Amino acid sequence: MPFRLALAASVGVALSALLAAESEPPLRREALAKEHDLAAGERVFTIVCAACHADEASGAPLVGDRAAWVPRLEQGLGRLVRRAIEGYEGPAGEMPARGGDDTLADAAVANAVAFLADRALAAPSG
């Protein structure tokens, strides 16, 4: 039990730092993999996020679409995570809070956003 509390505390501190970041360095895939559980993020993506982010008809930026994601990523991962947690309505459409699944923990949302960022950064430019 103490391990779980320590783990939860460290995840909470890391997430708080991420969400509080005013300015962030450019994203690198290595940092995403080090700071987030991308495999867990992919599972959340498959179960929750793919409904929109894998469907062209939804208008959401598609997984792996570098051109669609880079302008968003330039705003900082913390901002994207915050918008994914809280929900966001902008010129391109609406992002429902927690992808419409209010049972998702903040860390699960952060991992899913990191997974989407990783896939965008892995995609070829052009």
Phi and psi in radians as a Rosetta constraint file:
Dihedral C 1 N 2 CA 2 C 2 CIRCULARHARMONIC -1.030 0.35
Dihedral N 2 CA 2 C 2 N 3 CIRCULARHARMONIC -0.597 0.35
Dihedral C 2 N 3 CA 3 C 3 CIRCULARHARMONIC -1.078 0.35
Dihedral N 3 CA 3 C 3 N 4 CIRCULARHARMONIC -0.761 0.35
Dihedral C 3 N 4 CA 4 C 4 CIRCULARHARMONIC -1.088 0.35
Dihedral N 4 CA 4 C 4 N 5 CIRCULARHARMONIC -0.722 0.35
Dihedral C 4 N 5 CA 5 C 5 CIRCULARHARMONIC -1.125 0.35
Dihedral N 5 CA 5 C 5 N 6 CIRCULARHARMONIC -0.753 0.35
Dihedral C 5 N 6 CA 6 C 6 CIRCULARHARMONIC -1.124 0.35
Dihedral N 6 CA 6 C 6 N 7 CIRCULARHARMONIC -0.739 0.35
Dihedral C 6 N 7 CA 7 C 7 CIRCULARHARMONIC -1.106 0.35
Dihedral N 7 CA 7 C 7 N 8 CIRCULARHARMONIC -0.808 0.35
Dihedral C 7 N 8 CA 8 C 8 CIRCULARHARMONIC -1.067 0.35
Dihedral N 8 CA 8 C 8 N 9 CIRCULARHARMONIC -0.710 0.35
Dihedral C 8 N 9 CA 9 C 9 CIRCULARHARMONIC -1.129 0.35
Dihedral N 9 CA 9 C 9 N 10 CIRCULARHARMONIC -0.756 0.35
Dihedral C 9 N 10 CA 10 C 10 CIRCULARHARMONIC -1.201 0.35
Dihedral N 10 CA 10 C 10 N 11 CIRCULARHARMONIC -0.659 0.35
Dihedral C 10 N 11 CA 11 C 11 CIRCULARHARMONIC -1.130 0.35
Dihedral N 11 CA 11 C 11 N 12 CIRCULARHARMONIC -0.714 0.35
Dihedral C 11 N 12 CA 12 C 12 CIRCULARHARMONIC -1.110 0.35
Dihedral N 12 CA 12 C 12 N 13 CIRCULARHARMONIC -0.729 0.35
Dihedral C 12 N 13 CA 13 C 13 CIRCULARHARMONIC -1.132 0.35
Dihedral N 13 CA 13 C 13 N 14 CIRCULARHARMONIC -0.790 0.35
Dihedral C 13 N 14 CA 14 C 14 CIRCULARHARMONIC -1.104 0.35
Dihedral N 14 CA 14 C 14 N 15 CIRCULARHARMONIC -0.735 0.35
Dihedral C 14 N 15 CA 15 C 15 CIRCULARHARMONIC -1.165 0.35
Dihedral N 15 CA 15 C 15 N 16 CIRCULARHARMONIC -0.716 0.35
Dihedral C 15 N 16 CA 16 C 16 CIRCULARHARMONIC -1.058 0.35
Dihedral N 16 CA 16 C 16 N 17 CIRCULARHARMONIC -0.749 0.35
Dihedral C 16 N 17 CA 17 C 17 CIRCULARHARMONIC -1.104 0.35
Dihedral N 17 CA 17 C 17 N 18 CIRCULARHARMONIC -0.715 0.35
Dihedral C 17 N 18 CA 18 C 18 CIRCULARHARMONIC -1.107 0.35
Dihedral N 18 CA 18 C 18 N 19 CIRCULARHARMONIC -0.797 0.35
Dihedral C 18 N 19 CA 19 C 19 CIRCULARHARMONIC -1.237 0.35
Dihedral N 19 CA 19 C 19 N 20 CIRCULARHARMONIC -0.472 0.35
Dihedral C 19 N 20 CA 20 C 20 CIRCULARHARMONIC -1.520 0.35
Dihedral N 20 CA 20 C 20 N 21 CIRCULARHARMONIC -0.176 0.35
Dihedral C 20 N 21 CA 21 C 21 CIRCULARHARMONIC -1.044 0.35
Dihedral N 21 CA 21 C 21 N 22 CIRCULARHARMONIC 2.205 0.35
Dihedral C 21 N 22 CA 22 C 22 CIRCULARHARMONIC -1.403 0.35
Dihedral N 22 CA 22 C 22 N 23 CIRCULARHARMONIC -0.893 0.35
Dihedral C 22 N 23 CA 23 C 23 CIRCULARHARMONIC -2.279 0.35
Dihedral N 23 CA 23 C 23 N 24 CIRCULARHARMONIC 2.474 0.35
Dihedral C 23 N 24 CA 24 C 24 CIRCULARHARMONIC -2.174 0.35
Dihedral N 24 CA 24 C 24 N 25 CIRCULARHARMONIC 2.619 0.35
Dihedral C 24 N 25 CA 25 C 25 CIRCULARHARMONIC -1.206 0.35
Dihedral N 25 CA 25 C 25 N 26 CIRCULARHARMONIC 2.847 0.35
Dihedral C 25 N 26 CA 26 C 26 CIRCULARHARMONIC -0.977 0.35
Dihedral N 26 CA 26 C 26 N 27 CIRCULARHARMONIC 2.484 0.35
Dihedral C 26 N 27 CA 27 C 27 CIRCULARHARMONIC -1.232 0.35
Dihedral N 27 CA 27 C 27 N 28 CIRCULARHARMONIC 2.451 0.35
Dihedral C 27 N 28 CA 28 C 28 CIRCULARHARMONIC -2.252 0.35
Dihedral N 28 CA 28 C 28 N 29 CIRCULARHARMONIC 2.470 0.35
Dihedral C 28 N 29 CA 29 C 29 CIRCULARHARMONIC -1.034 0.35
Dihedral N 29 CA 29 C 29 N 30 CIRCULARHARMONIC -0.648 0.35
Dihedral C 29 N 30 CA 30 C 30 CIRCULARHARMONIC -1.061 0.35
Dihedral N 30 CA 30 C 30 N 31 CIRCULARHARMONIC -0.729 0.35
Dihedral C 30 N 31 CA 31 C 31 CIRCULARHARMONIC -1.185 0.35
Dihedral N 31 CA 31 C 31 N 32 CIRCULARHARMONIC -0.692 0.35
Dihedral C 31 N 32 CA 32 C 32 CIRCULARHARMONIC -1.040 0.35
Dihedral N 32 CA 32 C 32 N 33 CIRCULARHARMONIC -0.787 0.35
Dihedral C 32 N 33 CA 33 C 33 CIRCULARHARMONIC -1.177 0.35
Dihedral N 33 CA 33 C 33 N 34 CIRCULARHARMONIC -0.557 0.35
Dihedral C 33 N 34 CA 34 C 34 CIRCULARHARMONIC -1.334 0.35
Dihedral N 34 CA 34 C 34 N 35 CIRCULARHARMONIC -0.645 0.35
Dihedral C 34 N 35 CA 35 C 35 CIRCULARHARMONIC -1.673 0.35
Dihedral N 35 CA 35 C 35 N 36 CIRCULARHARMONIC -0.206 0.35
Dihedral C 35 N 36 CA 36 C 36 CIRCULARHARMONIC -2.374 0.35
Dihedral N 36 CA 36 C 36 N 37 CIRCULARHARMONIC 2.740 0.35
Dihedral C 36 N 37 CA 37 C 37 CIRCULARHARMONIC -1.600 0.35
Dihedral N 37 CA 37 C 37 N 38 CIRCULARHARMONIC 1.592 0.35
Dihedral C 37 N 38 CA 38 C 38 CIRCULARHARMONIC -1.162 0.35
Dihedral N 38 CA 38 C 38 N 39 CIRCULARHARMONIC -0.544 0.35
Dihedral C 38 N 39 CA 39 C 39 CIRCULARHARMONIC -1.153 0.35
Dihedral N 39 CA 39 C 39 N 40 CIRCULARHARMONIC -0.729 0.35
Dihedral C 39 N 40 CA 40 C 40 CIRCULARHARMONIC -1.145 0.35
Dihedral N 40 CA 40 C 40 N 41 CIRCULARHARMONIC -0.669 0.35
Dihedral C 40 N 41 CA 41 C 41 CIRCULARHARMONIC -1.092 0.35
Dihedral N 41 CA 41 C 41 N 42 CIRCULARHARMONIC -0.669 0.35
Dihedral C 41 N 42 CA 42 C 42 CIRCULARHARMONIC -1.142 0.35
Dihedral N 42 CA 42 C 42 N 43 CIRCULARHARMONIC -0.666 0.35
Dihedral C 42 N 43 CA 43 C 43 CIRCULARHARMONIC -1.114 0.35
Dihedral N 43 CA 43 C 43 N 44 CIRCULARHARMONIC -0.763 0.35
Dihedral C 43 N 44 CA 44 C 44 CIRCULARHARMONIC -1.104 0.35
Dihedral N 44 CA 44 C 44 N 45 CIRCULARHARMONIC -0.765 0.35
Dihedral C 44 N 45 CA 45 C 45 CIRCULARHARMONIC -0.964 0.35
Dihedral N 45 CA 45 C 45 N 46 CIRCULARHARMONIC -0.859 0.35
Dihedral C 45 N 46 CA 46 C 46 CIRCULARHARMONIC -1.077 0.35
Dihedral N 46 CA 46 C 46 N 47 CIRCULARHARMONIC -0.704 0.35
Dihedral C 46 N 47 CA 47 C 47 CIRCULARHARMONIC -1.427 0.35
Dihedral N 47 CA 47 C 47 N 48 CIRCULARHARMONIC -0.674 0.35
Dihedral C 47 N 48 CA 48 C 48 CIRCULARHARMONIC -1.992 0.35
Dihedral N 48 CA 48 C 48 N 49 CIRCULARHARMONIC -0.937 0.35
Dihedral C 48 N 49 CA 49 C 49 CIRCULARHARMONIC -1.333 0.35
Dihedral N 49 CA 49 C 49 N 50 CIRCULARHARMONIC -0.529 0.35
Dihedral C 49 N 50 CA 50 C 50 CIRCULARHARMONIC -1.069 0.35
Dihedral N 50 CA 50 C 50 N 51 CIRCULARHARMONIC -0.428 0.35
Dihedral C 50 N 51 CA 51 C 51 CIRCULARHARMONIC -0.937 0.35
Dihedral N 51 CA 51 C 51 N 52 CIRCULARHARMONIC -0.603 0.35
Dihedral C 51 N 52 CA 52 C 52 CIRCULARHARMONIC -1.889 0.35
Dihedral N 52 CA 52 C 52 N 53 CIRCULARHARMONIC -0.772 0.35
Dihedral C 52 N 53 CA 53 C 53 CIRCULARHARMONIC -1.430 0.35
Dihedral N 53 CA 53 C 53 N 54 CIRCULARHARMONIC 0.103 0.35
Dihedral C 53 N 54 CA 54 C 54 CIRCULARHARMONIC -2.182 0.35
Dihedral N 54 CA 54 C 54 N 55 CIRCULARHARMONIC 0.214 0.35
Dihedral C 54 N 55 CA 55 C 55 CIRCULARHARMONIC -2.187 0.35
Dihedral N 55 CA 55 C 55 N 56 CIRCULARHARMONIC 1.884 0.35
Dihedral C 55 N 56 CA 56 C 56 CIRCULARHARMONIC -0.962 0.35
Dihedral N 56 CA 56 C 56 N 57 CIRCULARHARMONIC -0.587 0.35
Dihedral C 56 N 57 CA 57 C 57 CIRCULARHARMONIC -1.162 0.35
Dihedral N 57 CA 57 C 57 N 58 CIRCULARHARMONIC -0.357 0.35
Dihedral C 57 N 58 CA 58 C 58 CIRCULARHARMONIC -1.278 0.35
Dihedral N 58 CA 58 C 58 N 59 CIRCULARHARMONIC -0.434 0.35
Dihedral C 58 N 59 CA 59 C 59 CIRCULARHARMONIC 1.488 0.35
Dihedral N 59 CA 59 C 59 N 60 CIRCULARHARMONIC -0.105 0.35
Dihedral C 59 N 60 CA 60 C 60 CIRCULARHARMONIC -1.304 0.35
Dihedral N 60 CA 60 C 60 N 61 CIRCULARHARMONIC 2.640 0.35
Dihedral C 60 N 61 CA 61 C 61 CIRCULARHARMONIC -1.099 0.35
Dihedral N 61 CA 61 C 61 N 62 CIRCULARHARMONIC 2.280 0.35
Dihedral C 61 N 62 CA 62 C 62 CIRCULARHARMONIC -1.390 0.35
Dihedral N 62 CA 62 C 62 N 63 CIRCULARHARMONIC 2.576 0.35
Dihedral C 62 N 63 CA 63 C 63 CIRCULARHARMONIC -0.993 0.35
Dihedral N 63 CA 63 C 63 N 64 CIRCULARHARMONIC 2.316 0.35
Dihedral C 63 N 64 CA 64 C 64 CIRCULARHARMONIC 1.422 0.35
Dihedral N 64 CA 64 C 64 N 65 CIRCULARHARMONIC 0.017 0.35
Dihedral C 64 N 65 CA 65 C 65 CIRCULARHARMONIC -1.541 0.35
Dihedral N 65 CA 65 C 65 N 66 CIRCULARHARMONIC 1.566 0.35
Dihedral C 65 N 66 CA 66 C 66 CIRCULARHARMONIC -0.960 0.35
Dihedral N 66 CA 66 C 66 N 67 CIRCULARHARMONIC -0.790 0.35
Dihedral C 66 N 67 CA 67 C 67 CIRCULARHARMONIC -1.059 0.35
Dihedral N 67 CA 67 C 67 N 68 CIRCULARHARMONIC -0.627 0.35
Dihedral C 67 N 68 CA 68 C 68 CIRCULARHARMONIC -1.341 0.35
Dihedral N 68 CA 68 C 68 N 69 CIRCULARHARMONIC -0.594 0.35
Dihedral C 68 N 69 CA 69 C 69 CIRCULARHARMONIC -1.525 0.35
Dihedral N 69 CA 69 C 69 N 70 CIRCULARHARMONIC -0.579 0.35
Dihedral C 69 N 70 CA 70 C 70 CIRCULARHARMONIC -0.982 0.35
Dihedral N 70 CA 70 C 70 N 71 CIRCULARHARMONIC -0.812 0.35
Dihedral C 70 N 71 CA 71 C 71 CIRCULARHARMONIC -1.056 0.35
Dihedral N 71 CA 71 C 71 N 72 CIRCULARHARMONIC -0.587 0.35
Dihedral C 71 N 72 CA 72 C 72 CIRCULARHARMONIC -1.250 0.35
Dihedral N 72 CA 72 C 72 N 73 CIRCULARHARMONIC -0.747 0.35
Dihedral C 72 N 73 CA 73 C 73 CIRCULARHARMONIC -1.133 0.35
Dihedral N 73 CA 73 C 73 N 74 CIRCULARHARMONIC -0.534 0.35
Dihedral C 73 N 74 CA 74 C 74 CIRCULARHARMONIC -1.137 0.35
Dihedral N 74 CA 74 C 74 N 75 CIRCULARHARMONIC -0.348 0.35
Dihedral C 74 N 75 CA 75 C 75 CIRCULARHARMONIC -1.372 0.35
Dihedral N 75 CA 75 C 75 N 76 CIRCULARHARMONIC -0.197 0.35
Dihedral C 75 N 76 CA 76 C 76 CIRCULARHARMONIC 1.860 0.35
Dihedral N 76 CA 76 C 76 N 77 CIRCULARHARMONIC 2.446 0.35
Dihedral C 76 N 77 CA 77 C 77 CIRCULARHARMONIC -1.108 0.35
Dihedral N 77 CA 77 C 77 N 78 CIRCULARHARMONIC -0.669 0.35
Dihedral C 77 N 78 CA 78 C 78 CIRCULARHARMONIC -1.018 0.35
Dihedral N 78 CA 78 C 78 N 79 CIRCULARHARMONIC -0.716 0.35
Dihedral C 78 N 79 CA 79 C 79 CIRCULARHARMONIC -1.148 0.35
Dihedral N 79 CA 79 C 79 N 80 CIRCULARHARMONIC -0.737 0.35
Dihedral C 79 N 80 CA 80 C 80 CIRCULARHARMONIC -1.124 0.35
Dihedral N 80 CA 80 C 80 N 81 CIRCULARHARMONIC -0.734 0.35
Dihedral C 80 N 81 CA 81 C 81 CIRCULARHARMONIC -1.095 0.35
Dihedral N 81 CA 81 C 81 N 82 CIRCULARHARMONIC -0.809 0.35
Dihedral C 81 N 82 CA 82 C 82 CIRCULARHARMONIC -1.016 0.35
Dihedral N 82 CA 82 C 82 N 83 CIRCULARHARMONIC -0.774 0.35
Dihedral C 82 N 83 CA 83 C 83 CIRCULARHARMONIC -1.161 0.35
Dihedral N 83 CA 83 C 83 N 84 CIRCULARHARMONIC -0.640 0.35
Dihedral C 83 N 84 CA 84 C 84 CIRCULARHARMONIC -1.191 0.35
Dihedral N 84 CA 84 C 84 N 85 CIRCULARHARMONIC -0.605 0.35
Dihedral C 84 N 85 CA 85 C 85 CIRCULARHARMONIC -1.300 0.35
Dihedral N 85 CA 85 C 85 N 86 CIRCULARHARMONIC -0.821 0.35
Dihedral C 85 N 86 CA 86 C 86 CIRCULARHARMONIC -1.530 0.35
Dihedral N 86 CA 86 C 86 N 87 CIRCULARHARMONIC -0.377 0.35
Dihedral C 86 N 87 CA 87 C 87 CIRCULARHARMONIC 1.631 0.35
Dihedral N 87 CA 87 C 87 N 88 CIRCULARHARMONIC 2.738 0.35
Dihedral C 87 N 88 CA 88 C 88 CIRCULARHARMONIC -2.759 0.35
Dihedral N 88 CA 88 C 88 N 89 CIRCULARHARMONIC 2.440 0.35
Dihedral C 88 N 89 CA 89 C 89 CIRCULARHARMONIC -2.191 0.35
Dihedral N 89 CA 89 C 89 N 90 CIRCULARHARMONIC 2.103 0.35
Dihedral C 89 N 90 CA 90 C 90 CIRCULARHARMONIC -2.364 0.35
Dihedral N 90 CA 90 C 90 N 91 CIRCULARHARMONIC -2.999 0.35
Dihedral C 90 N 91 CA 91 C 91 CIRCULARHARMONIC -1.073 0.35
Dihedral N 91 CA 91 C 91 N 92 CIRCULARHARMONIC -0.483 0.35
Dihedral C 91 N 92 CA 92 C 92 CIRCULARHARMONIC -1.555 0.35
Dihedral N 92 CA 92 C 92 N 93 CIRCULARHARMONIC -0.136 0.35
Dihedral C 92 N 93 CA 93 C 93 CIRCULARHARMONIC 2.405 0.35
Dihedral N 93 CA 93 C 93 N 94 CIRCULARHARMONIC -2.807 0.35
Dihedral C 93 N 94 CA 94 C 94 CIRCULARHARMONIC -2.017 0.35
Dihedral N 94 CA 94 C 94 N 95 CIRCULARHARMONIC 2.421 0.35
Dihedral C 94 N 95 CA 95 C 95 CIRCULARHARMONIC -1.964 0.35
Dihedral N 95 CA 95 C 95 N 96 CIRCULARHARMONIC 1.928 0.35
Dihedral C 95 N 96 CA 96 C 96 CIRCULARHARMONIC -1.204 0.35
Dihedral N 96 CA 96 C 96 N 97 CIRCULARHARMONIC 2.551 0.35
Dihedral C 96 N 97 CA 97 C 97 CIRCULARHARMONIC -0.924 0.35
Dihedral N 97 CA 97 C 97 N 98 CIRCULARHARMONIC 2.308 0.35
Dihedral C 97 N 98 CA 98 C 98 CIRCULARHARMONIC 0.930 0.35
Dihedral N 98 CA 98 C 98 N 99 CIRCULARHARMONIC 0.536 0.35
Dihedral C 98 N 99 CA 99 C 99 CIRCULARHARMONIC 1.117 0.35
Dihedral N 99 CA 99 C 99 N 100 CIRCULARHARMONIC 0.331 0.35
Dihedral C 99 N 100 CA 100 C 100 CIRCULARHARMONIC 1.549 0.35
Dihedral N 100 CA 100 C 100 N 101 CIRCULARHARMONIC 0.033 0.35
Dihedral C 100 N 101 CA 101 C 101 CIRCULARHARMONIC -2.030 0.35
Dihedral N 101 CA 101 C 101 N 102 CIRCULARHARMONIC 1.622 0.35
Dihedral C 101 N 102 CA 102 C 102 CIRCULARHARMONIC -1.245 0.35
Dihedral N 102 CA 102 C 102 N 103 CIRCULARHARMONIC 0.009 0.35
Dihedral C 102 N 103 CA 103 C 103 CIRCULARHARMONIC -1.510 0.35
Dihedral N 103 CA 103 C 103 N 104 CIRCULARHARMONIC -0.188 0.35
Dihedral C 103 N 104 CA 104 C 104 CIRCULARHARMONIC -1.228 0.35
Dihedral N 104 CA 104 C 104 N 105 CIRCULARHARMONIC 2.296 0.35
Dihedral C 104 N 105 CA 105 C 105 CIRCULARHARMONIC -1.281 0.35
Dihedral N 105 CA 105 C 105 N 106 CIRCULARHARMONIC 2.730 0.35
Dihedral C 105 N 106 CA 106 C 106 CIRCULARHARMONIC -0.936 0.35
Dihedral N 106 CA 106 C 106 N 107 CIRCULARHARMONIC -0.767 0.35
Dihedral C 106 N 107 CA 107 C 107 CIRCULARHARMONIC -1.106 0.35
Dihedral N 107 CA 107 C 107 N 108 CIRCULARHARMONIC -0.626 0.35
Dihedral C 107 N 108 CA 108 C 108 CIRCULARHARMONIC -1.160 0.35
Dihedral N 108 CA 108 C 108 N 109 CIRCULARHARMONIC -0.711 0.35
Dihedral C 108 N 109 CA 109 C 109 CIRCULARHARMONIC -1.131 0.35
Dihedral N 109 CA 109 C 109 N 110 CIRCULARHARMONIC -0.781 0.35
Dihedral C 109 N 110 CA 110 C 110 CIRCULARHARMONIC -1.045 0.35
Dihedral N 110 CA 110 C 110 N 111 CIRCULARHARMONIC -0.717 0.35
Dihedral C 110 N 111 CA 111 C 111 CIRCULARHARMONIC -1.129 0.35
Dihedral N 111 CA 111 C 111 N 112 CIRCULARHARMONIC -0.686 0.35
Dihedral C 111 N 112 CA 112 C 112 CIRCULARHARMONIC -1.159 0.35
Dihedral N 112 CA 112 C 112 N 113 CIRCULARHARMONIC -0.732 0.35
Dihedral C 112 N 113 CA 113 C 113 CIRCULARHARMONIC -1.115 0.35
Dihedral N 113 CA 113 C 113 N 114 CIRCULARHARMONIC -0.733 0.35
Dihedral C 113 N 114 CA 114 C 114 CIRCULARHARMONIC -1.092 0.35
Dihedral N 114 CA 114 C 114 N 115 CIRCULARHARMONIC -0.685 0.35
Dihedral C 114 N 115 CA 115 C 115 CIRCULARHARMONIC -1.061 0.35
Dihedral N 115 CA 115 C 115 N 116 CIRCULARHARMONIC -0.812 0.35
Dihedral C 115 N 116 CA 116 C 116 CIRCULARHARMONIC -1.087 0.35
Dihedral N 116 CA 116 C 116 N 117 CIRCULARHARMONIC -0.711 0.35
Dihedral C 116 N 117 CA 117 C 117 CIRCULARHARMONIC -1.097 0.35
Dihedral N 117 CA 117 C 117 N 118 CIRCULARHARMONIC -0.770 0.35
Dihedral C 117 N 118 CA 118 C 118 CIRCULARHARMONIC -1.056 0.35
Dihedral N 118 CA 118 C 118 N 119 CIRCULARHARMONIC -0.773 0.35
Dihedral C 118 N 119 CA 119 C 119 CIRCULARHARMONIC -1.130 0.35
Dihedral N 119 CA 119 C 119 N 120 CIRCULARHARMONIC -0.649 0.35
Dihedral C 119 N 120 CA 120 C 120 CIRCULARHARMONIC -1.180 0.35
Dihedral N 120 CA 120 C 120 N 121 CIRCULARHARMONIC -0.749 0.35
Dihedral C 120 N 121 CA 121 C 121 CIRCULARHARMONIC -1.219 0.35
Dihedral N 121 CA 121 C 121 N 122 CIRCULARHARMONIC -0.458 0.35
Dihedral C 121 N 122 CA 122 C 122 CIRCULARHARMONIC -1.371 0.35
Dihedral N 122 CA 122 C 122 N 123 CIRCULARHARMONIC -0.349 0.35
Dihedral C 122 N 123 CA 123 C 123 CIRCULARHARMONIC -1.255 0.35
Dihedral N 123 CA 123 C 123 N 124 CIRCULARHARMONIC 2.597 0.35
Dihedral C 123 N 124 CA 124 C 124 CIRCULARHARMONIC -1.156 0.35
Dihedral N 124 CA 124 C 124 N 125 CIRCULARHARMONIC 2.570 0.35
Dihedral C 124 N 125 CA 125 C 125 CIRCULARHARMONIC -1.300 0.35
Dihedral N 125 CA 125 C 125 N 126 CIRCULARHARMONIC 2.678 0.35
